[in-house]
Amino acid sequence: MSSGLTCVHSGALHGVDAVPVEVEVNVRGRGEPKFSLVGLPDTAVRESIDRVLTAIGNSALRWPLGPVTINLAPADLRKEGPSFDLPIALGLVALEPEANGPYKDGALEKCAVSGELALDGRVRPVKGILPLTLAAKQAGFKAILVPKENAAEASIVDGIYVYGVPDLRSAVELLKGGGNIRPEKLDRDAFFRQQRRYEIDFSDVRGQAHVKRALEVAMAGGHNLLMLGPPGTGKSMLAKRLPTILPAMSEAEAIETTKIHSVAGLVDARNSFLATRPFRSPHHTISDAGLLGGTSHPTPGEVSLAHNGILFLDELPEFKRSTLEVMRQPLEDGQVTISRAAGKYTFPSRFMLVAAMNPCPCGYLGDPKRECRCSPIQIERYRQRISGPLLDRIDLHVEVPAVDYRELKADSGGESSEAIRARVEETREVQLQRFAAHPDITTNAAMTSRLVREHCRLDDQSDALLDQAMTDLNFSARAHDRILKVSRTLADLDGSTHIQAQHLLEAIQYRTLDRNLWA
């Protein structure tokens, strides 16, 4: 062959989505092999030529002899990572049909390809296969070739054939119309039933009945929650069980959540899909970029990895104040926007914030059995590590006291997660119907001020109670709206169309910090 051009379809990640990329391979005449790679590649992509040529040679295949130009289009989109190895290799092999055998007519036009190559020709897994498969389906491709370890993850996408290829030689044989690779098949219903299981349950928790009630209220209305209590009272244990009482993720939510984890490289052959709500618990030493997402080439942070689930911040005052402040945007907007030289990236981050803290630095303020050793100044400084704007975004403050020994020895911990989840799901359904005209609002916690006035009307008795609480306890205007939102959730749990006095009084009890009981 004196000259030739072939095109292999692939994709590049941009945020948590993928955009189509055409890998064009052109050879001009015969002569000394010379390779030129263009199209804004990063270092990993530029280094692919050496990997690709070695893999082709070790797979007993040939590449074209002559000046070769490889273009990754569109040229103005930065290409990152080693996922273009396999498309480049298949393009080079296609230009030597006499030595390697011709591909089946139209094979390259009908499929997308992604994968990293080892020097011996094996195809290694890559990040972001799920968004790449979704983009390939949206672009109209009938099939996608992916590393074998990524095949289970890609097969979640319905309506596209997924071929898991173990090595370059197998991929070539498949495109030639031979080989023994069959499309990856998945029983979606059985898969989701099997995956939607938790190893922990609320019945494991002894005592703390009033805390469990508060947690149920928070999950039912989508409210952020802060637990306050001395060390060893079960705050972390309770938090870890919160996903088990949330409604099961829909298929669309599960795919959206898995996309984020796939881009972050947290999905593998054994854990190919997230069918249960994520629970993220970063250490208090985490950086701003680790929590929000960032670095020179932004990847999802903890607030995005907790999307559709729970973000638990234990020892809240120990986090850097600047780190906590960066959460204000995702808490309000449900997404994170990061601007870097490489581009502007948006990651979804609709999560429920659950935090835990001690009442004071030593942890024993208000404990009836242990004496607090902290001075008032130390306590005040400890509390001031949490900014007012962040506390304003937390609807429920709940005290978690030490558990009595008799409760610890009890045979039963109370209701199971399944029983609590049934009530939460029923209450969430009421809210979905209430906000049917507002698709962006699905829970009481997300109500705007106008919706609060519309759906949280009080009778004269309840209005007088709230007025007295606002005056006597010096609640802020923001606390006023939070109380009404929680009251609405309590009424929904009771099946009441109107907020009653008992709902309002219980909501007021969930404002521990505002009531300043530990001063």
C-alpha positions in Angstrom: 0.0 0.0 0.0 1.4 3.4 -1.0 -1.0 5.5 1.0 -4.2 5.0 3.0 -6.5 6.5 5.7 -8.6 4.7 8.3 -10.8 6.1 11.1 -11.5 4.4 14.4 -14.2 5.8 16.7 -13.4 6.4 20.4 -14.2 8.9 23.1 -12.6 11.3 25.7 -13.8 12.1 29.1 -14.9 15.6 30.0 -16.1 15.9 33.6 -18.3 12.9 34.1 -19.4 12.7 30.5 -17.7 11.5 27.4 -17.5 13.2 24.0 -16.9 11.3 20.7 -13.3 11.3 19.3 -12.2 10.1 15.9 -8.8 8.5 15.7 -7.7 9.1 12.1 -4.6 7.1 11.0 -3.0 8.0 7.7 0.1 6.7 5.9 1.8 8.4 3.0 3.8 6.1 0.7 6.6 3.7 1.7 9.8 4.4 3.5 11.3 4.9 6.9 8.6 4.6 9.6 7.9 8.0 11.2 5.0 8.7 13.5 3.4 12.0 14.2 0.6 12.3 16.8 -1.6 15.4 16.8 -4.9 16.5 18.3 -3.9 18.0 21.7 -2.7 14.8 23.4 -1.4 14.8 26.9 1.8 12.9 27.9 0.1 9.6 28.4 -1.3 9.8 24.9 1.9 10.9 23.3 3.7 8.0 24.9 1.2 5.6 23.4 3.1 5.2 20.1 5.9 3.1 21.8 3.3 1.0 23.6 1.2 0.5 20.5 4.1 -0.5 18.2 5.5 -3.0 20.7 2.1 -4.5 21.3 1.5 -4.9 17.6 4.8 -6.6 17.1 4.3 -8.9 20.1 0.9 -9.9 18.7 2.5 -11.1 15.4 0.9 -8.2 13.5 2.3 -5.6 11.2 2.1 -1.8 11.1 2.5 0.3 7.9 6.0 1.2 6.8 6.1 4.9 5.9 5.3 8.3 7.4 2.2 7.9 9.6 0.1 10.8 10.9 -2.4 10.1 13.8 -5.0 12.7 14.4 -7.3 12.8 17.4 -10.3 14.9 16.4 -11.7 17.3 17.4 -8.3 18.9 17.7 -9.3 21.6 20.2 -10.3 19.0 22.9 -7.6 17.9 25.2 -7.1 14.1 25.2 -5.9 12.4 28.4 -5.0 8.9 29.5 -4.0 5.7 27.8 -7.5 4.7 26.5 -6.5 5.6 22.9 -3.9 2.8 22.7 -6.3 0.2 21.3 -8.0 2.5 18.8 -4.6 3.7 17.4 -3.4 0.1 17.2 -6.5 -1.1 15.3 -6.1 1.8 12.9 -2.5 1.0 12.2 -3.3 -2.7 11.7 -6.1 -1.8 9.3 -3.6 -0.1 7.0 -1.8 -3.4 6.4 -4.6 -5.7 5.1 -2.3 -7.9 3.1 -0.1 -8.8 6.1 -2.8 -8.8 8.8 -5.9 -9.7 6.9 -8.7 -7.2 6.1 -11.4 -6.2 8.5 -15.0 -7.1 7.7 -16.7 -4.4 5.6 -18.1 -1.6 7.8 -16.8 -3.1 11.0 -14.9 0.0 12.2 -17.8 2.3 11.2 -20.3 0.4 13.4 -18.3 0.3 16.7 -16.5 2.4 19.2 -13.2 1.3 20.8 -11.4 2.1 24.1 -8.6 0.4 26.0 -4.9 0.5 27.1 -2.3 -1.8 25.7 0.3 -3.7 27.6 3.6 -4.4 25.7 2.6 -8.0 25.2 -0.7 -7.0 23.5 -3.0 -7.5 26.5 -5.8 -4.9 26.8 -5.8 -3.3 30.2 -8.8 -1.7 31.9 -9.3 2.1 31.8 -11.3 4.7 33.7 -14.7 6.0 32.5 -15.9 3.1 30.5 -19.5 3.7 31.5 -19.8 7.3 30.2 -17.9 6.2 27.1 -20.4 3.5 26.4 -23.3 5.8 27.0 -21.8 8.3 24.6 -21.2 5.6 22.0 -24.9 4.5 22.3 -26.0 8.1 22.0 -23.9 8.6 18.9 -25.7 5.6 17.3 -23.0 2.9 17.4 -24.2 -0.6 17.4 -21.2 -2.0 19.4 -18.3 -1.1 21.6 -15.0 -2.9 22.1 -13.7 -2.5 25.7 -11.1 -4.2 27.9 -12.4 -7.5 29.3 -12.2 -6.2 32.9 -14.5 -3.3 31.9 -17.1 -5.4 30.1 -19.4 -5.9 33.1 -19.5 -2.2 33.8 -20.2 -1.3 30.1 -22.9 -4.0 29.8 -25.2 -2.0 32.2 -26.0 0.2 29.2 -28.9 -1.3 27.3 -29.2 -1.1 23.5 -25.5 -1.6 22.5 -23.4 -4.7 22.1 -20.5 -4.8 24.5 -17.4 -6.9 23.5 -14.8 -7.5 26.2 -11.5 -8.1 24.4 -8.6 -9.7 26.4 -5.8 -8.7 23.9 -5.1 -6.9 20.7 -5.0 -10.1 18.6 -8.5 -11.0 19.7 -9.8 -7.5 18.9 -8.3 -7.8 15.4 -9.9 -11.2 14.8 -13.2 -9.9 16.0 -13.2 -7.0 13.5 -12.2 -9.5 10.8 -15.4 -11.4 11.5 -13.8 -14.3 13.4 -12.8 -15.2 16.9 -14.9 -16.6 19.7 -15.7 -13.4 21.7 -19.5 -13.0 22.3 -21.3 -9.9 23.5 -21.4 -9.5 27.3 -24.9 -10.3 28.5 -26.5 -9.0 31.7 -29.8 -9.9 33.4 -30.5 -6.4 34.5 -33.4 -7.2 36.8 -31.6 -10.0 38.6 -28.4 -7.9 38.8 -30.2 -5.0 40.5 -31.9 -7.3 42.9 -28.6 -8.9 43.9 -26.7 -5.6 44.2 -29.3 -3.7 46.2 -28.2 -5.3 49.5 -26.6 -3.9 52.6 -24.5 -5.8 55.0 -25.5 -3.6 58.0 -28.9 -2.8 59.4 -30.5 -0.4 61.9 -31.5 -3.3 64.1 -27.8 -3.6 65.0 -28.1 -0.3 67.0 -29.0 -0.6 70.7 -31.0 2.2 72.3 -31.0 5.8 70.9 -34.7 5.6 70.0 -35.0 9.4 69.8 -31.9 9.7 67.6 -33.2 7.0 65.3 -36.5 9.0 65.0 -34.5 12.1 64.1 -32.5 10.2 61.4 -35.8 8.9 60.0 -37.2 12.4 59.8 -34.0 13.6 58.1 -34.0 10.9 55.5 -37.7 11.2 54.8 -37.4 14.9 54.0 -33.9 15.0 52.6 -32.7 17.2 55.5 -29.0 17.7 56.4 -28.3 16.5 59.9 -25.8 17.2 62.7 -25.3 14.8 65.6 -23.8 16.1 68.9 -22.6 13.9 71.7 -19.6 12.6 73.6 -17.2 10.0 72.1 -18.4 6.4 71.9 -22.2 7.1 71.8 -22.6 5.5 68.4 -22.7 8.6 66.1 -20.6 6.9 63.4 -22.4 3.6 63.7 -25.8 5.4 63.1 -24.4 7.4 60.2 -23.1 4.4 58.4 -26.6 2.8 58.4 -28.4 5.8 56.9 -28.1 4.6 53.3 -30.0 1.5 54.3 -33.2 3.5 55.1 -33.1 5.7 52.0 -35.3 4.8 49.0 -33.5 2.4 46.6 -31.8 4.2 43.7 -33.6 4.2 40.4 -31.8 2.8 37.4 -31.1 6.3 36.1 -29.7 7.4 39.5 -27.5 4.2 39.7 -26.0 4.9 36.3 -25.4 8.5 37.1 -23.7 7.6 40.3 -21.6 4.9 38.7 -20.4 7.3 36.0 -18.8 9.5 38.7 -17.1 6.5 40.4 -16.0 5.2 37.0 -14.4 8.5 36.0 -12.6 8.5 39.4 -11.3 5.0 38.8 -13.2 3.4 41.6 -15.0 0.8 39.5 -13.4 -2.6 38.8 -14.4 -6.0 37.6 -15.6 -7.1 41.0 -17.4 -3.9 41.8 -18.6 -2.9 38.4 -21.7 -1.0 39.4 -23.2 1.0 42.3 -26.8 -0.1 42.9 -26.8 1.0 46.6 -26.5 4.6 47.7 -22.9 5.7 48.3 -21.6 6.6 51.8 -18.5 8.7 51.8 -16.7 9.5 55.0 -13.5 11.6 54.3 -10.9 12.2 57.0 -10.8 15.6 58.5 -7.3 16.2 57.0 -8.8 16.2 53.5 -7.8 19.1 51.2 -10.1 21.5 49.5 -9.4 19.7 46.2 -10.0 16.3 47.7 -13.4 17.4 49.0 -14.6 19.5 46.1 -12.6 18.0 43.2 -9.7 19.5 41.4 -6.0 19.2 40.5 -4.7 20.4 37.2 -7.0 17.9 35.4 -10.1 17.9 37.6 -11.5 14.7 38.9 -14.6 14.2 41.1 -14.1 15.0 44.8 -15.9 13.5 47.8 -18.9 15.8 47.4 -19.5 14.3 43.9 -18.6 10.7 44.9 -21.4 11.0 47.5 -23.9 12.0 44.8 -27.3 10.5 45.4 -26.1 9.3 48.8 -24.6 10.4 52.1 -21.5 12.6 52.8 -20.5 12.0 56.5 -18.1 14.4 58.2 -17.1 13.0 61.5 -15.4 15.4 64.0 -16.8 18.3 62.0 -14.8 21.1 63.9 -11.6 19.3 63.1 -12.0 20.0 59.4 -10.2 23.2 58.1 -12.7 26.0 58.0 -11.7 26.8 54.4 -12.4 23.2 53.4 -15.9 23.3 55.0 -16.7 26.6 53.3 -16.2 25.1 49.8 -19.2 22.9 50.4 -21.6 25.8 50.4 -21.9 25.9 46.6 -22.6 22.1 46.1 -25.1 22.2 49.1 -27.0 25.0 47.4 -26.7 24.1 43.7 -26.4 20.3 43.7 -23.3 20.5 41.5 -19.6 21.6 41.5 -18.1 23.8 38.8 -14.3 23.8 38.6 -12.3 26.0 36.2 -8.8 25.1 35.2 -6.4 25.8 32.4 -7.5 22.5 30.9 -11.1 23.6 30.8 -14.3 24.1 32.8 -15.7 21.0 34.4 -19.1 20.4 36.2 -19.6 17.5 38.5 -23.0 16.6 40.0 -23.1 16.7 43.8 -26.7 16.2 45.2 -26.0 14.6 48.5 -27.3 14.7 52.1 -24.8 16.1 54.6 -24.6 14.3 57.9 -22.0 15.5 60.4 -21.0 14.6 63.9 -19.2 16.5 66.6 -18.4 16.5 70.3 -19.9 19.3 72.4 -16.5 20.6 73.4 -12.8 19.8 72.8 -12.6 17.1 75.5 -16.0 15.8 74.5 -17.8 15.6 77.8 -19.7 18.9 78.2 -23.1 18.0 79.6 -22.2 14.3 80.3 -23.7 13.3 83.6 -20.9 10.8 84.4 -17.7 12.6 83.3 -16.5 16.1 84.1 -15.7 18.5 81.3 -12.2 20.0 81.6 -12.7 22.7 79.0 -12.9 26.5 79.7 -15.7 28.6 78.2 -13.2 30.2 75.9 -12.0 26.8 74.6 -15.6 25.7 74.0 -16.4 29.0 72.2 -13.3 28.6 69.9 -14.2 25.0 69.2 -17.8 26.0 68.2 -16.5 28.9 66.0 -14.6 26.5 63.8 -18.0 25.8 62.1 -19.2 28.9 60.3 -22.7 30.2 60.7 -23.5 29.9 56.9 -22.7 26.2 57.0 -24.8 25.6 60.2 -27.6 27.5 58.5 -27.7 24.7 55.8 -28.2 22.0 58.5 -31.9 21.4 59.4 -31.6 19.1 62.4 -29.2 19.3 65.4 -29.6 16.1 67.4 -28.1 15.2 70.8 -26.7 11.7 71.0 -26.2 10.7 74.7 -24.3 7.7 76.1 -26.2 4.4 75.9 -27.3 2.8 79.1 -25.7 -0.6 79.8 -29.1 -2.3 80.0 -29.9 -1.1 76.5 -26.5 -2.4 75.2 -27.3 -5.9 76.6 -30.8 -5.9 75.1 -31.5 -8.8 72.7 -33.0 -6.5 70.0 -32.0 -3.2 68.7 -35.4 -2.2 67.5 -36.8 -1.8 64.0 -35.0 -3.1 61.0 -33.9 -0.8 58.1 -36.5 -2.3 55.9 -39.3 -1.2 58.1 -38.0 2.3 58.5 -37.2 2.5 54.8 -40.9 1.7 53.9 -42.1 4.7 55.9 -39.4 6.9 54.3 -40.3 5.8 50.8 -44.0 6.5 51.5 -43.2 10.0 52.7 -40.9 10.7 49.8 -43.7 9.7 47.4 -46.0 12.2 49.0 -43.3 14.9 48.4 -42.9 13.9 44.8 -46.6 14.3 44.2 -46.6 17.7 46.0 -43.8 19.1 43.9 -44.8 17.5 40.6 -44.9 20.9 39.0 -41.3 21.6 40.1 -39.1 18.7 38.7 -35.9 20.1 40.3 -37.5 19.9 43.8 -38.2 16.4 45.2 -38.0 16.8 48.9 -39.2 19.2 51.6 -35.6 20.2 52.4 -35.3 21.7 48.9 -38.3 24.0 49.1 -37.8 27.6 48.2 -39.2 30.4 50.4 -42.3 30.7 48.2 -43.0 27.0 48.4 -42.5 27.1 52.2 -45.2 29.8 52.4 -47.4 27.7 50.2 -47.1 24.3 51.8 -46.1 25.1 55.4 -49.1 27.2 56.5 -49.8 27.1 60.3 -53.1 27.4 62.2 -53.4 30.1 64.9 -52.3 27.8 67.7 -49.1 26.7 65.9 -48.4 30.2 64.7 -48.5 31.5 68.2 -46.1 28.6 69.3 -43.6 29.5 66.7 -43.8 33.2 67.4 -43.1 32.5 71.1 -40.2 30.2 70.2 -38.7 32.7 67.8 -38.8 35.3 70.6 -37.8 33.2 73.6 -35.1 31.2 71.9 -33.8 34.0 69.6 -34.1 31.9 66.4 -32.8 33.4 63.2 -34.9 33.9 60.1 -33.1 30.9 58.5 -33.9 28.8 61.5 -37.6 29.8 61.1 -37.7 28.3 57.5 -35.8 25.2 58.6 -38.3 24.5 61.4 -41.2 24.8 59.0 -39.5 22.5 56.5 -38.9 19.8 59.2 -42.4 20.3 60.5 -43.8 19.6 57.0 -41.8 16.4 56.9 -43.1 15.3 60.3 -46.7 16.0 59.2 -46.0 13.9 56.0 -44.7 11.0 58.2 -47.9 11.2 60.2 -50.0 11.3 57.0 -51.3 14.7 58.0 -52.2 17.3 55.3 -51.7 20.2 57.8 -48.8 21.0 60.1 -50.1 20.5 63.7 -48.7 21.8 67.0 -47.0 18.6 67.9 -45.1 18.6 64.6 -43.9 22.1 65.2 -42.8 21.4 68.8 -40.8 18.4 67.7 -39.1 20.4 64.9 -38.1 23.0 67.4 -36.5 20.3 69.6 -34.2 19.5 66.6 -32.5 22.9 66.9 -30.1 22.1 69.7 -27.3 24.6 68.8 -29.8 27.4 68.1 -31.3 26.8 71.6 -27.7 27.1 73.0 -28.4 24.4 75.6 -24.7 23.7 76.1 -23.4 27.2 76.7 
